[in-house]
Amino acid sequence: MSRALVHVLELPELQEEVCKLLPRVALFHLSQVSTSWGAAASASLWSFLPGLWPVLHLMPDSSLQCEVDTSLNVSGHPEIGLSLRIDLTGEQWEIVLRRLRYVKRIHFGHDVGDRAVDMSIIAAIQTSLTVKLLFPRLQTITMSTSSPSWLGVGPPHSIAVAGVVITRGRRNSAEVQYLTAAFPQASTFGIACLGYCLRSHITDHTSVLHIHGQTLDVVVAVIGLRPAWCIEELHIHITITTPPQFDGLLSVVTSRCVSTLRLSVIVHEFAEDQRWSLTPAVLRALSTFWLSSLHLQAPMHALIADADLVMSVRSWPNMHELRIVDTSPSPSNVNPDPDPDFGNPGTLASAIRLPLTVVGGTFLRNLLPQLRHFAPGRGRNENAETLSRYFFDHPAVE
């Protein structure tokens, strides 16, 4: 291909005319290509929205990112979805908010509470009538904000969004209580976690609750706001608490989140260097879940018998991943894994000091038939080496 032809193919005018002739499904696939043709296809898709693209086209490129995706509707036909990431001035918002009739997801960047655009955002998503008029297809709102206090302007209204993510800062109980009340229909919540971690769950209509880096009272406040959370995945990261309070939290979780399939609870430290015991009573409470993934990580001190663990795991025939990690500062303990890849199907990791003679054979072969991958915690210790020896005769383990 000659350089002249390559140059011609890169002409925006030619790309625009070609995109006008392509069907929308073809434009979607072309928009996924990271070239000028992909950008042209994305622009062409947005141009189908009457009155919207000309306005957005006049805005600085740095203030706007357009994303395109597709999914199957109830009839099995592909449906194109459009997303906006917007960082605009107040005047630009006044123009755009009158035209966002086709947007399904909106992400507000930077600190919402620090800019003059606050009132425009509040007017758009806090008033039910405005939401219905301006955002008839809106499903998801995510915000990178240090405080959700701006939601407190005016009474809360029911907003039919799939998920809300507050991505920065440590919350207090009053803030998270108001946040949950303001979005009663949202099935996915994220408190102080990265927005992109939950965006795929929201898109896939997977109900999850993530609460990261918060104190125990905030976690209990969030879970206690609903009599029952119909969620498939629950992630809790607590900064500091006490063992009795932690047992109380697990009791609340087992009574309010009974539909949970993937459970991860991590405690960074206990007050006054206390340690927690994983007792048979705790295991019996957790056995009420129909779990496929379980991750418990905390400073522990009591050993647990193989028989107790095996008895509990009999309640989890679909278990793909099991992690019980003791993070006590002990020379014989492995280093805690800050990124355990929770949710990766088929992972068994045991870093707690357990007698593993029964766990290695019967546990794998009879109790976890769906286990496909063994990944112990990072670092070396006798525990991991002992456990790994029992996996060689299990043909399903990779």
C-alpha positions as a printed NumPy array, in Angstrom:
array([[  0.   ,   0.   ,   0.   ],
       [  1.517,   3.291,  -1.093],
       [  2.067,   6.152,   1.293],
       [ -0.315,   8.303,  -0.737],
       [ -3.128,   5.778,  -0.297],
       [ -2.414,   5.467,   3.426],
       [ -2.577,   9.242,   3.698],
       [ -5.904,   9.311,   1.858],
       [ -7.382,   6.628,   4.121],
       [ -6.476,   8.719,   7.151],
       [ -8.349,  11.774,   5.873],
       [-11.154,  12.643,   8.342],
       [-13.446,  13.597,   5.46 ],
       [-13.121,  10.133,   3.869],
       [-13.525,   8.327,   7.175],
       [-16.653,  10.328,   7.939],
       [-18.252,   9.485,   4.573],
       [-17.417,   5.777,   4.884],
       [-18.853,   5.62 ,   8.397],
       [-22.109,   7.114,   7.146],
       [-22.557,   4.059,   4.89 ],
       [-21.851,   1.433,   7.56 ],
       [-24.605,  -0.152,   9.692],
       [-24.549,   0.669,  13.378],
       [-23.357,  -2.78 ,  14.474],
       [-20.37 ,  -2.486,  12.119],
       [-19.697,   0.999,  13.47 ],
       [-19.653,  -0.386,  16.992],
       [-17.016,  -3.   ,  16.139],
       [-14.961,  -0.398,  14.293],
       [-15.183,   1.988,  17.255],
       [-13.285,  -0.546,  19.403],
       [-10.156,  -0.111,  17.23 ],
       [ -7.603,   2.286,  18.73 ],
       [ -6.978,   4.229,  15.531],
       [ -8.373,   7.293,  13.822],
       [-10.924,   4.981,  12.195],
       [-12.127,   3.922,  15.638],
       [-12.528,   7.545,  16.671],
       [-14.414,   8.293,  13.45 ],
       [-16.762,   5.341,  14.016],
       [-17.432,   6.451,  17.6  ],
       [-18.188,   9.978,  16.394],
       [-20.517,   8.591,  13.742],
       [-22.457,   6.596,  16.335],
       [-22.892,   9.678,  18.463],
       [-24.02 ,  11.652,  15.411],
       [-27.155,   9.485,  15.269],
       [-28.329,  11.261,  18.419],
       [-30.207,  14.342,  17.183],
       [-28.857,  17.587,  18.54 ],
       [-26.357,  15.995,  20.944],
       [-23.174,  15.377,  18.995],
       [-22.912,  18.905,  17.488],
       [-22.923,  20.311,  21.013],
       [-20.392,  17.825,  22.348],
       [-18.201,  18.256,  19.274],
       [-17.661,  21.925,  20.147],
       [-16.301,  21.117,  23.605],
       [-12.601,  20.662,  24.426],
       [-11.377,  17.103,  23.897],
       [ -9.914,  17.093,  27.393],
       [-13.355,  17.616,  28.939],
       [-15.166,  14.756,  27.262],
       [-14.676,  11.054,  26.606],
       [-17.241,   9.101,  24.602],
       [-17.444,   5.328,  25.018],
       [-19.5  ,   2.815,  23.069],
       [-20.501,  -0.714,  24.069],
       [-23.062,  -3.299,  23.078],
       [-25.189,  -5.887,  24.855],
       [-28.065,  -8.214,  24.046],
       [-31.569,  -7.026,  24.855],
       [-34.394,  -9.267,  26.071],
       [-35.112, -10.273,  22.474],
       [-31.534, -11.407,  21.926],
       [-30.684,  -8.58 ,  19.545],
       [-27.58 ,  -6.393,  20.006],
       [-28.221,  -3.054,  21.674],
       [-25.676,  -0.246,  21.531],
       [-25.035,   1.697,  24.72 ],
       [-23.282,   5.05 ,  24.995],
       [-21.313,   6.364,  27.961],
       [-19.991,   9.81 ,  28.789],
       [-17.154,  10.902,  31.048],
       [-17.613,  14.637,  31.403],
       [-15.615,  17.385,  33.076],
       [-17.292,  20.634,  32.033],
       [-17.841,  24.167,  33.204],
       [-21.165,  25.302,  34.609],
       [-22.175,  26.957,  31.326],
       [-21.352,  23.82 ,  29.347],
       [-23.426,  21.735,  31.721],
       [-26.434,  24.003,  31.253],
       [-26.261,  23.22 ,  27.531],
       [-25.497,  19.518,  27.768],
       [-27.979,  18.594,  30.497],
       [-30.833,  19.628,  28.222],
       [-29.755,  17.121,  25.573],
       [-28.606,  13.972,  27.356],
       [-31.668,  11.941,  26.433],
       [-29.834,   8.834,  25.225],
       [-27.117,   8.403,  27.839],
       [-27.282,   5.254,  29.989],
       [-24.275,   5.939,  32.25 ],
       [-22.639,   9.111,  33.556],
       [-19.376,   9.466,  35.454],
       [-18.672,  12.745,  37.269],
       [-14.939,  13.343,  37.55 ],
       [-12.828,  15.26 ,  40.072],
       [-14.234,  16.549,  43.366],
       [-17.868,  17.324,  42.721],
       [-18.214,  19.374,  45.873],
       [-15.549,  21.89 ,  44.903],
       [-16.905,  23.308,  41.66 ],
       [-19.612,  25.662,  40.468],
       [-21.174,  22.818,  38.513],
       [-22.629,  21.401,  41.756],
       [-26.07 ,  22.939,  41.378],
       [-26.374,  21.756,  37.779],
       [-25.588,  18.184,  38.811],
       [-27.985,  18.352,  41.737],
       [-30.726,  19.709,  39.497],
       [-30.122,  16.87 ,  37.054],
       [-30.081,  13.826,  39.346],
       [-31.789,  14.939,  42.571],
       [-35.172,  15.864,  41.077],
       [-37.233,  12.919,  39.921],
       [-39.054,  14.907,  37.231],
       [-35.782,  16.218,  35.816],
       [-34.297,  12.724,  35.704],
       [-37.268,  11.384,  33.761],
       [-37.143,  14.249,  31.277],
       [-33.398,  14.515,  30.757],
       [-32.17 ,  10.961,  31.383],
       [-34.933,   8.508,  30.416],
       [-32.372,   5.709,  29.825],
       [-30.037,   6.494,  32.722],
       [-28.985,   3.378,  34.644],
       [-25.705,   4.218,  36.355],
       [-24.127,   7.201,  38.063],
       [-20.548,   7.012,  39.331],
       [-18.789,   9.849,  41.12 ],
       [-15.174,  10.521,  42.037],
       [-15.819,  12.711,  45.039],
       [-14.352,  13.151,  48.483],
       [-17.777,  13.694,  50.051],
       [-21.336,  12.831,  49.019],
       [-22.708,  15.674,  51.173],
       [-24.004,  17.473,  48.088],
       [-26.7  ,  14.792,  47.924],
       [-28.205,  16.355,  51.017],
       [-29.652,  19.331,  49.142],
       [-33.383,  18.765,  49.17 ],
       [-35.253,  15.559,  50.007],
       [-34.005,  12.294,  48.495],
       [-35.887,  10.87 ,  45.538],
       [-35.974,   7.394,  44.089],
       [-33.506,   7.321,  41.223],
       [-33.646,   4.189,  39.097],
       [-29.909,   3.684,  38.73 ],
       [-28.16 ,   0.325,  38.756],
       [-25.159,   1.345,  40.831],
       [-23.382,   4.135,  42.681],
       [-19.661,   4.334,  43.448],
       [-18.134,   6.906,  45.799],
       [-14.474,   6.485,  45.037],
       [-12.501,   8.599,  47.478],
       [-12.197,   9.386,  51.151],
       [-13.302,   7.817,  54.404],
       [-17.029,   8.091,  55.081],
       [-19.008,   8.517,  58.275],
       [-22.226,   6.729,  59.208],
       [-24.525,   9.661,  58.432],
       [-23.118,  10.083,  54.927],
       [-23.453,   6.461,  53.902],
       [-26.927,   6.219,  55.405],
       [-28.076,   9.155,  53.31 ],
       [-26.332,   7.781,  50.244],
       [-28.115,   4.436,  50.51 ],
       [-31.468,   6.121,  51.143],
       [-31.009,   8.42 ,  48.135],
       [-30.598,   5.442,  45.785],
       [-32.956,   2.767,  47.144],
       [-33.21 ,   0.913,  43.836],
       [-29.468,   0.613,  43.238],
       [-28.327,  -3.002,  43.426],
       [-24.597,  -2.189,  43.353],
       [-22.802,   0.054,  45.836],
       [-19.151,   0.938,  46.235],
       [-17.847,   2.962,  49.171],
       [-14.28 ,   4.311,  48.934],
       [-13.233,   1.938,  46.151],
       [-12.094,   2.414,  42.573],
       [-14.966,   3.041,  40.196],
       [-13.636,   0.837,  37.418],
       [-13.702,  -2.168,  39.765],
       [-17.496,  -2.088,  39.863],
       [-18.364,  -0.651,  36.475],
       [-18.298,  -4.082,  34.8  ],
       [-20.568,  -5.477,  37.532],
       [-23.026,  -2.64 ,  36.938],
       [-22.973,  -3.196,  33.191],
       [-23.502,  -6.94 ,  33.637],
       [-26.319,  -6.326,  36.153],
       [-24.388,  -8.155,  38.872],
       [-25.429,  -6.994,  42.333],
       [-22.447,  -6.317,  44.605],
       [-21.573,  -4.326,  47.723],
       [-17.981,  -3.162,  48.261],
       [-16.997,  -1.22 ,  51.398],
       [-13.277,  -0.5  ,  51.556],
       [-11.086,   1.119,  54.195],
       [-13.91 ,   2.054,  56.562],
       [-14.463,   1.742,  60.286],
       [-16.774,  -0.925,  61.651],
       [-19.611,   1.482,  62.477],
       [-19.769,   2.611,  58.841],
       [-19.871,  -0.976,  57.57 ],
       [-22.634,  -1.911,  60.015],
       [-24.551,   1.27 ,  59.11 ],
       [-24.519,   0.391,  55.414],
       [-25.566,  -3.237,  55.871],
       [-28.189,  -2.345,  58.474],
       [-30.013,   0.118,  56.224],
       [-31.815,  -2.656,  54.365],
       [-33.616,  -5.601,  55.944],
       [-32.13 ,  -7.788,  53.226],
       [-29.434,  -7.137,  50.629],
       [-30.032,  -9.172,  47.47 ],
       [-26.383,  -9.144,  46.461],
       [-24.191, -11.77 ,  44.881],
       [-20.834, -10.386,  46.034],
       [-19.861,  -8.722,  49.326],
       [-16.409,  -7.188,  49.909],
       [-15.613,  -5.613,  53.288],
       [-12.25 ,  -4.078,  54.197],
       [-12.119,  -2.791,  57.798],
       [ -9.277,  -0.64 ,  59.073],
       [ -9.453,  -1.492,  62.793],
       [-11.903,  -3.191,  65.17 ],
       [-11.998,  -5.714,  68.036],
       [-12.622,  -9.487,  67.833],
       [-16.067,  -9.324,  69.56 ],
       [-17.153,  -6.526,  67.222],
       [-15.923,  -8.537,  64.254],
       [-18.008, -11.528,  65.367],
       [-20.972,  -9.157,  65.613],
       [-20.37 ,  -7.972,  62.06 ],
       [-20.334, -11.536,  60.739],
       [-23.633, -12.111,  62.541],
       [-25.161,  -9.074,  60.798],
       [-23.792, -10.211,  57.442],
       [-25.226, -13.72 ,  57.771],
       [-28.671, -12.33 ,  58.663],
       [-28.902,  -9.435,  56.157],
       [-26.978, -10.761,  53.123],
       [-28.284, -14.31 ,  52.827],
       [-28.064, -14.429,  49.015],
       [-24.307, -13.746,  48.952],
       [-22.316, -16.097,  46.731],
       [-18.865, -14.466,  47.   ],
       [-17.798, -13.181,  50.409],
       [-14.569, -11.368,  51.262],
       [-13.943,  -9.887,  54.719],
       [-10.551,  -8.364,  55.545],
       [ -9.517,  -6.769,  58.842],
       [ -6.227,  -4.891,  58.722],
       [ -5.677,  -4.867,  62.489],
       [ -7.396,  -5.357,  65.827],
       [ -7.19 ,  -2.846,  68.654],
       [ -4.371,  -3.381,  71.161],
       [ -2.829,  -6.102,  68.968],
       [ -5.672,  -8.502,  69.71 ],
       [ -6.27 , -11.54 ,  67.529],
       [ -9.386, -13.26 ,  66.304],
       [-10.379, -16.922,  66.462],
       [-12.029, -18.657,  63.538],
       [-14.264, -20.887,  65.636],
       [-16.643, -23.698,  64.674],
       [-19.527, -21.351,  65.583],
       [-18.345, -18.822,  62.992],
       [-17.989, -21.551,  60.383],
       [-21.504, -22.819,  61.149],
       [-22.871, -19.309,  60.636],
       [-21.032, -18.955,  57.323],
       [-22.273, -22.375,  56.211],
       [-25.746, -20.842,  55.8  ],
       [-24.423, -19.155,  52.633],
       [-24.397, -20.984,  49.3  ],
       [-20.85 , -19.793,  48.702],
       [-18.655, -20.159,  45.652],
       [-15.855, -17.918,  47.055],
       [-14.815, -17.202,  50.628],
       [-11.937, -14.992,  51.717],
       [-11.275, -14.301,  55.405],
       [ -8.14 , -12.338,  56.272],
       [ -7.302, -11.07 ,  59.756],
       [ -4.777, -11.44 ,  62.585],
       [ -5.681, -14.837,  64.099],
       [ -4.41 , -16.888,  67.006],
       [ -6.465, -20.074,  67.367],
       [ -5.986, -23.159,  65.265],
       [ -8.938, -24.741,  63.54 ],
       [ -9.344, -28.476,  63.194],
       [ -9.622, -30.111,  59.807],
       [-12.895, -31.748,  60.87 ],
       [-14.529, -28.379,  61.579],
       [-13.411, -26.944,  58.256],
       [-14.487, -30.021,  56.298],
       [-17.89 , -30.051,  58.007],
       [-18.512, -26.454,  56.985],
       [-17.283, -26.878,  53.436],
       [-19.826, -29.664,  52.916],
       [-22.343, -26.796,  52.771],
       [-20.474, -25.238,  49.827],
       [-20.514, -27.819,  47.007],
       [-19.989, -25.074,  44.42 ],
       [-16.918, -23.608,  46.135],
       [-14.376, -22.375,  43.586],
       [-12.142, -20.37 ,  45.885],
       [-11.257, -20.569,  49.556],
       [ -8.833, -18.234,  51.308],
       [ -8.282, -18.211,  55.07 ],
       [ -5.316, -15.936,  55.679],
       [ -3.747, -15.214,  59.064],
       [ -1.949, -11.856,  58.95 ],
       [ -0.509, -12.027,  62.459],
       [  3.109, -10.821,  62.64 ],
       [  4.665, -14.256,  63.065],
       [  7.917, -15.597,  61.553],
       [  6.127, -18.791,  60.504],
       [  3.358, -16.93 ,  58.74 ],
       [  3.353, -15.991,  55.075],
       [  3.241, -12.389,  53.995],
       [ -0.366, -11.189,  53.629],
       [ -1.44 , -10.818,  50.032],
       [ -2.83 ,  -7.29 ,  49.482],
       [ -4.215,  -8.262,  46.077],
       [ -5.602, -11.792,  46.411],
       [ -7.415, -11.82 ,  43.039],
       [-10.615, -12.587,  44.892],
       [-13.278, -14.01 ,  42.605],
       [-10.893, -15.906,  40.33 ],
       [-12.697, -19.271,  39.973],
       [-10.873, -22.316,  41.235],
       [ -8.43 , -20.885,  43.765],
       [ -7.623, -22.417,  47.132],
       [ -5.229, -20.563,  49.411],
       [ -4.659, -21.393,  53.046],
       [ -2.17 , -19.266,  54.952],
       [ -3.544, -20.01 ,  58.392],
       [ -1.515, -22.476,  60.469],
       [ -3.622, -25.606,  59.975],
       [ -2.994, -29.346,  60.245],
       [ -3.523, -30.176,  56.587],
       [ -3.354, -33.949,  56.4  ],
       [ -7.107, -34.281,  55.846],
       [ -7.489, -31.055,  53.917],
       [ -5.055, -32.145,  51.208],
       [ -6.736, -35.355,  50.095],
       [-10.378, -35.75 ,  51.119],
       [-10.989, -32.018,  51.187],
       [-10.043, -31.54 ,  47.542],
       [-11.199, -34.756,  45.974],
       [-14.605, -35.135,  47.612],
       [-15.589, -31.695,  48.893],
       [-14.333, -29.318,  46.214],
       [-14.942, -31.116,  42.912],
       [-15.   , -27.812,  41.023],
       [-11.579, -26.672,  42.211],
       [ -9.339, -26.121,  39.193],
       [ -6.441, -23.964,  40.363],
       [ -4.255, -23.879,  43.46 ],
       [ -2.6  , -20.571,  44.377],
       [ -1.18 , -20.245,  47.91 ],
       [ -0.339, -16.9  ,  49.442],
       [  2.834, -15.121,  48.461],
       [  6.035, -16.165,  50.147],
       [  7.25 , -19.573,  51.352],
       [  6.334, -21.453,  54.487],
       [  5.893, -25.039,  55.63 ],
       [  2.142, -24.701,  55.369],
       [  2.082, -23.962,  51.64 ],
       [  4.672, -26.638,  50.881],
       [  2.769, -29.232,  52.906],
       [ -0.511, -28.36 ,  51.231],
       [  0.955, -28.404,  47.733],
       [  2.216, -31.994,  48.12 ],
       [ -1.348, -33.231,  48.475],
       [ -2.406, -31.619,  45.209],
       [ -0.189, -33.629,  42.906],
       [ -2.584, -36.603,  42.954],
       [ -5.608, -34.419,  42.197],
       [ -5.89 , -34.468,  38.375],
       [ -8.176, -31.437,  38.142],
       [ -5.748, -29.056,  39.854],
       [ -3.578, -27.046,  37.49 ]])
